[in-house]
Amino acid sequence: MPLVPYRNCNSVASLRYPTHRIKFEQNGDEVNLTVPPMLALEMYRIGILPQDKKISFPVNISGRPIGNFRIIKFLYPNTDSHDEKIFITLHKQ
């Protein structure tokens, strides 16, 4: 994810998340993702996740396609903790 560059610096700053902060689980035709809020925002911003729930999109895991899915749930955390997560459920089309 792009970050605001440091002052007086000609480099590009970016943010990466450790894999333990991103969870993926597939149960039949459903995929459950748990991701940090800023990552979820970036996936919407750059178009990985469509804003229209009617649109399906391809999903790859470790470079292998697992099918076309659409978003059926996008839930915000129900806590005030600093380890907030976004819960996304996809359904296979």
Contact map, one row per residue, 1 for C-alpha under 8 A:
111000000000011100000000000000000000001001000000000000000000000000000000000000000000000000000
111100000001111000000000000000000000000000000000000000000000000000000000000000000000000000000
111110000001111000000000000000000000000000000000000000000000000000000000000000000000000000000
011111000000100000000000000000000000000000000000000000000000000000000000000000000000000000000
001111101111100000000000000000000000000000000000000000000000000000000000000000000000000000000
000111111010100000000000000000000000000000000000000000000000000000000000000000000000000000000
000011111000000000000000000000000000000000000000000000000000000000000000000000000000000000000
000001111100000000000000000000000000000000000000000000000000000000000000000000000000000000000
000011111110000000000000000000000000000000000000000000000000000000000000000000000000000000000
000010011111000000000000000000000000000000000000000000000000000000000000000000000000000000000
000011001111100000000000000000000000000000000000000000000000000000000000000000000000000000000
011010000111110000000000000000000000000000000000000000000000000000000000000000000000000000000
011111000011111000000000000000000000000000000000000000000000000000000000000000000000000000000
111000000001111100000000000000000000000000000000000000000000000000000000000000000000000000000
111000000000111110000000000000000000000000000000000000000000000000000000000000000000000000000
100000000000011111000000000000000000000000000000000000000000000000000000000000000000000000000
000000000000001111101100000000000000000000000000000000000000000000000000000000000000000000000
000000000000000111111100000000000000000000000000000000000000000000000000000000000000000000000
000000000000000011111110000000000000000000000000000000000000000000000000000000000000000000000
000000000000000001111110000000000000000000000000000000000000000000000000000000000000000000000
000000000000000011111110000000000111000000000000000000000000000000000000000000000000000000000
000000000000000011111111000000001111000000000000000000000000000000000000000000000000000000000
000000000000000000111111100000011110000000000000000000000000000000000000000000000000000000000
000000000000000000000111110000111100000000000000000000000000000000000000000000000000000000000
000000000000000000000011111000111000000000000000000000000000000000000000000000000000000000000
000000000000000000000001111111110000000000000000000000000000000000000000000000000000000000000
000000000000000000000000111111100000000000000000000000000000000000000000000000000000000000000
000000000000000000000000011111100000000000000000000000000000000000000000000000000000000000000
000000000000000000000000011111100000000000000000000000000000000000000000000000000000000000110
000000000000000000000000011111110000000000000000000000000000000000000000000000000000000011110
000000000000000000000001111111111000000000000000000000000000000000000000000000000000000011110
000000000000000000000011110001111100000000000000000000000000000000000000000000000000001111000
000000000000000000000111100000111110000000000000000000000000000000000000000000000000011110000
000000000000000000001111000000011111000000000000000000000000000000000000000000000000111100000
000000000000000000001110000000001111101100000000000000000000000000000000000000000000111000000
000000000000000000001100000000000111111100000000000000000000000000000000000000000001110000000
000000000000000000000000000000000011111110000000000000000000000000000000000000000001110000000
000000000000000000000000000000000001111111000000000000000000000000000000000000000000000000000
100000000000000000000000000000000011111111100000000000000000000000000000000000000000000000000
000000000000000000000000000000000011111111110000000000000000000000000000000000000000010000000
000000000000000000000000000000000000111111111000000000000000000000000000000000000000000000000
100000000000000000000000000000000000011111111100000000000000000000000000000000000000000000000
000000000000000000000000000000000000001111111111100000000000000000000000000000000000000000000
000000000000000000000000000000000000000111111111111000000000000000000000000000000000000000000
000000000000000000000000000000000000000011111111000000000000000000000000000000000000000000000
000000000000000000000000000000000000000001111111000000000000000000000000000000000000000000000
000000000000000000000000000000000000000000111111110000000000000000000000000000000000000000000
000000000000000000000000000000000000000000111111110000000000000000000000000000000000000000000
000000000000000000000000000000000000000000110011111000001000000000000000000000000000000000000
000000000000000000000000000000000000000000010011111110101000000000000000000000000000000000000
000000000000000000000000000000000000000000010000111110000000000000000000000000000000000000000
000000000000000000000000000000000000000000000000011111100000000000000000000000000000000000000
000000000000000000000000000000000000000000000000011111110000000000000111000000000000000000000
000000000000000000000000000000000000000000000000000111110000000000000110000000000000000000000
000000000000000000000000000000000000000000000000010111111000000000000100000000000000000000000
000000000000000000000000000000000000000000000000000011111100000000011110000000000000000000001
000000000000000000000000000000000000000000000000110000111110000000011100000000000000000000000
000000000000000000000000000000000000000000000000000000011111000011111000000000000000000000000
000000000000000000000000000000000000000000000000000000001111100011111000000000000000000000000
000000000000000000000000000000000000000000000000000000000111111111100000000000000000000000000
000000000000000000000000000000000000000000000000000000000011111111000000000000000000000000000
000000000000000000000000000000000000000000000000000000000001111100000000000000000000000000000
000000000000000000000000000000000000000000000000000000000001111110000000000000000000000000000
000000000000000000000000000000000000000000000000000000000001111111000000000000000000000000000
000000000000000000000000000000000000000000000000000000000111101111100000000000000000000000000
000000000000000000000000000000000000000000000000000000000111100111110000000000000000000000000
000000000000000000000000000000000000000000000000000000000111000011111000000000000000000000011
000000000000000000000000000000000000000000000000000000011110000001111100000000000000000000011
000000000000000000000000000000000000000000000000000000011110000000111110000000000000000001111
000000000000000000000000000000000000000000000000000011111000000000011111000000000000000001111
000000000000000000000000000000000000000000000000000011010000000000001111110000000000000111100
000000000000000000000000000000000000000000000000000010000000000000000111110000000000000111100
000000000000000000000000000000000000000000000000000000000000000000000011111000000000001111000
000000000000000000000000000000000000000000000000000000000000000000000011111100000000011110000
000000000000000000000000000000000000000000000000000000000000000000000000111110000000011100000
000000000000000000000000000000000000000000000000000000000000000000000000011111000000111000000
000000000000000000000000000000000000000000000000000000000000000000000000001111100001111000000
000000000000000000000000000000000000000000000000000000000000000000000000000111110000000000000
000000000000000000000000000000000000000000000000000000000000000000000000000011111001000000000
000000000000000000000000000000000000000000000000000000000000000000000000000001111101000000000
000000000000000000000000000000000000000000000000000000000000000000000000000000111111000000000
000000000000000000000000000000000000000000000000000000000000000000000000000000011111000000000
000000000000000000000000000000000000000000000000000000000000000000000000000000001111100000000
000000000000000000000000000000000001100000000000000000000000000000000000000010111111110000000
000000000000000000000000000000000111100000000000000000000000000000000000000110000011111000000
000000000000000000000000000000001111100100000000000000000000000000000000011110000001111100000
000000000000000000000000000000011110000000000000000000000000000000000000111110000000111110000
000000000000000000000000000000011100000000000000000000000000000000000011111000000000011111000
000000000000000000000000000001111000000000000000000000000000000000000011110000000000001111100
000000000000000000000000000001110000000000000000000000000000000000001111100000000000000111110
000000000000000000000000000011100000000000000000000000000000000000001111000000000000000011111
000000000000000000000000000011100000000000000000000000000000000000111100000000000000000001111
000000000000000000000000000000000000000000000000000000010000000000111100000000000000000000111
